[in-house]
Every structure is written in structure tokens, then in C-alpha cells.
């Protein structure tokens, strides 16, 4: 158990455990995860397929609930909050980049980036979104829909959307997983450039060794537990 914390990290967990009922038995996906992430750090969560990486990321974001244990995000024990309050906290503090991009198909690139800004009540949503899309090299693709964009372009939109609300913490789940090697390298460079520019804390799940080495620290999961 984590105790006597003077300078609290932006994110920390205490004996975080996740089990699922398989019918005959309980399957433990994560067991007693204790970790800390300091503000401004870039941390990679690595491990074999099925080791619990994406489950851990979902718990850190409050998108899933643990069987036991705690997640503290920017000083808040997130599982003492109800679902709506957790969603509000995510909107305020977190940005997300997913392997499958998760863009809304009925919205243009510009509208996808504007959406979290509008949900946060930011009046200059369009101006901010335009500047971010220009920053990621898509100023000529503002009115294109996701199906009209390449995979790399869709991930650039997703990165612009993730940084739109100037989050304290960016969570990325296999951000280069659906991209070819060359495009993946460009996306990695872009993500780390924006991360440095904005001083965001970054936690990413990846099986890409070159990506994990770009981070200050690697956290390795083995069969649902932190490797020593």
C-alpha cells in the first residue's frame, strides 16, 4: 500500500486488481498494481499480448471499474465518484489516442476536433481546432470525413482532438498499431513533439519497442502483475 506521500504524482494506483467471472471461476486480469506517474513524465506500459495492458489503461481512465484497489488522478480517488462525475473529470483532465482512431464518421476532421471543446463549453472551439489541425499538417483536410482520410491522417486528427482541451494527461493505446512502419514513425514524432510543447504527461500502451524506448520509463506487465 502507498503511504506517506508528500508530493503526490498526477496519477497513482494502490493495489489495483481486476477480475472477471468466466462462469466456472474468476479470471484475474490484473493483480495488486501499484504504480506512480509524475507530472510531465512519458511512461510506456509494455508486455505480451494478454498481459493486461489495455485493461490497465481503461482502469486508469475510469472507463472500467476495478474489483478492488484505487486510482488517484490529479488528487481525486476516481472510483469514489459516480459515472457522470468520472466522465466530467475525464473531460477536464484527459486526452485519448486509440489504435482504431475512434473518429465519428458523420463529422468532418474539423468537427471531430471541435467536439471535445464544445462539450467543455469552450467558445473558441473552431479557431482552436483549426490551429491544431494546421499544427498536425491537415490544414487542407478540414472538411474531409474520416472515410476520405488515410489511416495516418485519421490518427493525426485523433491526436489533434486529444490535445484540443489541453489535457494534463494523455493516454494512448497502441497509437501506431494500425499504421505502416513509415507512417507510424511520423505519428510517434508528432505525438512526442506536441507532448513536449504542451508539457503533458503521457502514458501509452505499446508493443512497439522503438516507441517504448522514446519514453522516460517502461512499466512491464507479466501475467497481470508488474515485473520487478
TAWO-V8605 format. One line per field, one symbol per residue. ss: DSSP state (h for helix, s for strand, l for the rest). burial: 1 if it has 9 or more other ideal C-beta (glycine too) atoms within 8 Angstrom, else 0. A space follows every 10 residues. Layout:
# TAWO-V8605
ss = ???
burial = ???
This chain:
# TAWO-V8605
ss = llllllllll ssssssssss sllllsssss sssllsslll lsssssslll llhhhhhhhh lllllllsss sssllsshhh llhhhhhhhh hhhsssssll lllllllshh hhhhhhhhhl llllhhhhhh hhhhhlllll llllshhhll hhhhhhhhhh hhhlllllss ssslllllll hhhhhhhhhh hhhhhhhhll ssssslllhh hhllllssss ssllssll
burial = 0000000011 1111111110 0000000111 0011001000 1111111000 1111111111 1100010011 1111010110 1000010011 1011111100 1010001111 1111111101 0100100111 0111010100 1101110010 1111111111 1111101111 1111111110 0011111101 1101100001 1111110100 1101100110 11011100
